[in-house]
Amino acid sequence: MTEKGFIFDYSKCVGCHACVVACYNQNNTQPPIIWRNIHKGNSIKIPLKGFINLSLACNHCIDAPCLANCPAIAYSKDSETGAIIHNPSKCIGCKYCTWACPYDAPKFNKSTGVVEKCNFCIDLQKKGLQPACTTACPTGALTFGEVDTSANTNQPGFPDDNTLPRVNLLGNEVYSCIPDMDINAAGQVDDKMISNKKRSKIRSADEIPLILFTLLSSILTGLFVFFYKPSDTSITGKFFYVGGLAVAAFASTFHLGKPLRAYRSILNIKSSWLSREILLFSLFSLFSTLYLLVEAKFLFWISAALGLALLFAIEMVYRLAIKRFTPKIHSSNTILTALTFSSIFLNSNLFVIFISLKLMLYLVRNAYASHLSLRKLLLSFVRFISLAIPLSVVLFEFKEIDFSFLIILLMVGETIDRFAYYDEIDIVEPTDFF
């Protein structure tokens, strides 16, 4: 299939950033927001290592992941040019499209609270002109024309993600000319330069609303089964349950750049797991609260099914992230957390199985950790204690230990582990493929 798109030649790009400046001038974007990036194979400029550059913006994919995953339907496809256009007035600022795009094209603008990206210079194209970045390139490395979207894109710095990007890559033979060498031949090189560790785009400190939402969702789903006989539970217990749901819902809006547009988050249940997650949480909250009010058993089973579907949707939302831990099932998995709390609230023997599984996953994951700071070491110890003590209490029947203390200990441990989860996931970027 041929379409109009970008043509990039590795052998001609010198990394001069003329295309980036042209993009700035054409679209009046303001630093640090940048729609076109120059990704470098030797970004720290190690002597004798050679270099290779990749100029990349939005590729306006035929199967655009940003369009498919956006919960607010803020993306659309222009019928004339095929451009994937972002509508800022519909954007809720959830940043999920920045997770979905492997080309680092959508950029979140903190000052406006919404995402923005390359628009394919659609106004120029409709006048019969070419995108500004291509006409500004002095070496002819970046041009515009007919491209074969089925061409192999498994090239240096370019994720092979089957999104059918409207870009063709040439001159990749220069990559094989970069010498394989002992890095120490360049002279004294700092260990930090060798690792060249990039800053993660997902950091727990920035994701506290999501941590609170996902953690409360798993705990409250587990707690809900305790209400199978609501007459046996106190009004206070029901109040705290409903209050927990309200806190989780309220917390999730703080993740958005545009909280007042939160209602748009359920508009794309057809293809966005984020939309499905929010819809399922809303339905679970509604039906479980109704059940506590009218105590109809059919509402219990509907709520239980919705709760399980909600936890599955939460896990599917994070399928887009890179899991930088082993094994790939994290000890803070929301389904496992819900089952753990459910079993302890019901005083079930299954609690031993679930918490043992959590403990095993936690120990195995940390066994693969290459470096633990003092802070992480202390938090890891607290997390270990939060699993080991409840397990020991149940196994050896230490009845003098207060039940509420075990619940608090578990919740503290789960909070620590959920923070760790967000520090151990990341987003795919072109620099991962050099």
ABEGO torsion letter per residue (X at the ends): XBBBBBBBBAAABAGAGAAAAAAAAAAGBBOABBABBBBBABAAGBBGAEBBBBBBBBAGBABBAAAAABAAGABBBBAAAGBBBBBAAABAGAGAAAAABAAGABBBBAAAGBBBBBAGGAAAAAAGBBBAAAAABAAGABBBEBBBAABBABBBGBBBAGAGBBBBBBGAAAAAABBBBBAAAAEBBBAAAAAGBBBBABBAAAAAAAAAAAAAAAAAAAAAAAAABAAABBAAAAAAAAAAAAAAAAAAAAABABAAAAAAAAABAAABAAAAAAAAAAAAAAAAAAAAAAGBAAAAAAAAAAAAAAAAAAAAAAAABBBABOBABBAABAAAAAAAAAAAAAGBAAAAAAAAAAAAAAAAAAAABABBBAAAAAAAAAAAAAAAAAAAAAAAGBAABBAAAAAAAAAAAAAAAAAAAAAABBBBBAAAAX
